[in-house]
Amino acid sequence: MTIPNTFTNGTTANATEVNANFTHVNTKIKEIYTGTGFNSTINSLSSNEGYHELTAVGSSTRDYVKIKITGTCSINCGNTSATVELKTQIKETGGAYADIVAYAYIDYSQGNDALNLLRTRTKDYTIVATLTAGMKTNGYQLKVFSKSSAGGTHGNSTSFTNIQTIVEETD
């Protein structure tokens, strides 16, 4: 990225000129979301979906947006299957959401992995999306989802708990 202002020794720059040289540093990370809006949890034979719209981003000079989701997956099942999945969508301001990546498994049990499987572990999920010309000009917004599913009888459960979701623009 090109630095917009250069200065000569002996001259005085105003704050706006100096700050313009650091705009690209200050705006790289757009949001760090630590809320529970897209957590999901289920007990017994069913599934549960949670979602959250992240803060809208105005115009951008960058080409890509990277979304890194860190969360805790908990699976408690016997000899049945259980899954935790994540999905992320993007839209241009004023437009409709479209999947960046449809639901993808981040943790699962095949059901025959182990009897009475019980585990909790932290997982990272990172995706990168290309910003369109319209998104760069008009802005964009992201929506994140988690889906927890458990099969079998009562007492089986699975869940996803967001720890931290970072939205970062990159070249």
Secondary structure as GFF3:
##gff-version 3
##sequence-region A 1 171
A	DSSP	alpha_helix	15	20	.	.	.	ID=ss1
A	DSSP	alpha_helix	23	26	.	.	.	ID=ss2
A	DSSP	beta_strand	29	33	.	.	.	ID=ss3
A	DSSP	beta_strand	40	43	.	.	.	ID=ss4
A	DSSP	beta_strand	46	53	.	.	.	ID=ss5
A	DSSP	beta_strand	64	77	.	.	.	ID=ss6
A	DSSP	beta_strand	82	92	.	.	.	ID=ss7
A	DSSP	beta_strand	98	109	.	.	.	ID=ss8
A	DSSP	beta_strand	117	130	.	.	.	ID=ss9
A	DSSP	alpha_helix	133	138	.	.	.	ID=ss10
A	DSSP	beta_strand	140	150	.	.	.	ID=ss11
A	DSSP	beta_strand	157	170	.	.	.	ID=ss12
###
